[in-house]
Amino acid sequence: MELVFSGVTKKYGDKTVCDNLSMKMTKGVYGLLGANGAGKTTLMRMLAGVLDTTEGTIAYDSFDVKSEDYRNILGYLPQSFGYYPEFKARDFMLYLAALKGLEKKEARERTKELLALVSLEKEARQKIRTFSGGMKQRLGIAQAMLNDPKVLILDEPTAGLDPKERIRFRNLISRLGNDRIVLLSTHIVSDVEQIADTILVMKDGRFICKGNREELAGEMTGKVWECQTDETEAEKICASHSVTNIRKEEEKVLLRVVSDRKPHLEAVCVKGTLEDLYLYYFSSANPMDTDML
């Protein structure tokens, strides 16, 4: 079980959206982490076979991603999941099962099994328009699993979900990665930090680092600092550095700072995290998008 892409590049005119990307994926959960506009969705659409590459190759074992053999083992949840609001959840699943060529008996069994898997069995006869955002996303996972895929591609599946739904969703994705390749893209650090076996950090169409949580956090050695100071000095540090956390302690302010240089005379170097690494590379992004502050 291997999904391999090599030298994958996508250009629109003079603009390069994905630049010479290569990776070999085997069983497990892969987290594709990057700010909006990093090229994550373009890469995932190419891996799903719905968008052609400008250069490079993509293959699963011996299957080309454009082949019917690959489509038969692929599950895909795009960023904008389309559904028919007047359909009931069960009917929608049966409809998609028919489009995927499942026999009626198998379709009914898979629909029942998958709605239970995503905790929607009690809502099977409710219209999709009545569902919350989290319920619709769980239905999206269920439909992507209809053909019991060996490759599951999920583009920003937790965007817009509340914390409870996101945790529930992450736990589901973690279980699905036990016996298949799961690729999850997000710009929310905690979504990949908890469940991804391998994390790919993407910026400006390139992978800027790869590894597990501990390996990536290790890259921040000597770049993360904590210091305690007064409010006036804290404001100066915040204005000139990337600050991941601010906490008031009595008359002092405790700061956690990401910087190549010591940000304050009394600052001490501390162990880095994946959140620190994200801010280090994406400090110009909206900090609220990182789910850190």
Summary of the structure (lengths in Angstrom):
residues: 293
radius of gyration: 21.5
end to end distance: 38.7
largest distance: 70.7
contacts: 933
relative contact order: 0.14
helix: 35%
strand: 30%
